[in-house]
Amino acid sequence: MSTWSTCAASFFYATPAEAKQHLMELTGSLLQYEEVPEAPEYRQSRTQSQGTA
């Protein structure tokens, strides 16, 4: 088995809210945590792709 497939098999899914909750449990506080990132380039590309479809 290659290193890539070993690493890829260890990924899991968590929502931003679940990640925030876990971080709070680990650290007790967070300075800043954005559940919805700004990501202007991503949002612009999504708008453009939806307009041309």
C-alpha positions in Angstrom: 0.0 0.0 0.0 1.4 3.4 -0.9 1.9 6.2 1.6 -0.8 8.3 -0.2 -3.5 5.7 0.2 -2.6 5.2 3.8 -2.8 8.9 4.5 -6.0 9.3 2.5 -7.7 6.5 4.4 -7.2 8.3 7.7 -9.2 11.4 6.7 -12.6 12.0 8.2 -15.4 14.6 7.9 -16.4 17.1 10.5 -18.5 20.2 10.1 -17.0 23.6 11.0 -19.3 23.7 14.1 -18.0 20.2 15.2 -14.4 21.3 14.7 -15.0 24.5 16.8 -16.6 22.5 19.6 -13.7 20.0 19.7 -11.2 22.9 19.7 -13.0 24.5 22.6 -13.0 21.2 24.5 -9.3 20.9 23.9 -8.2 24.4 24.7 -11.0 26.1 26.7 -11.0 29.2 24.5 -10.5 30.4 21.0 -9.2 33.8 19.9 -11.1 33.7 16.6 -12.9 31.0 14.6 -14.8 31.6 11.3 -17.4 29.0 10.5 -18.0 30.6 7.1 -14.7 31.8 5.5 -14.6 34.9 3.4 -13.2 33.1 0.3 -13.9 35.9 -2.2 -12.1 34.1 -5.1 -14.1 30.9 -4.5 -17.4 32.7 -4.3 -16.6 34.7 -7.4 -15.8 31.5 -9.4 -19.0 29.9 -8.1 -21.1 32.9 -9.3 -19.4 32.9 -12.7 -19.8 29.1 -13.2 -23.5 29.3 -12.3 -24.0 32.2 -14.7 -22.5 30.4 -17.6 -24.3 27.0 -17.0 
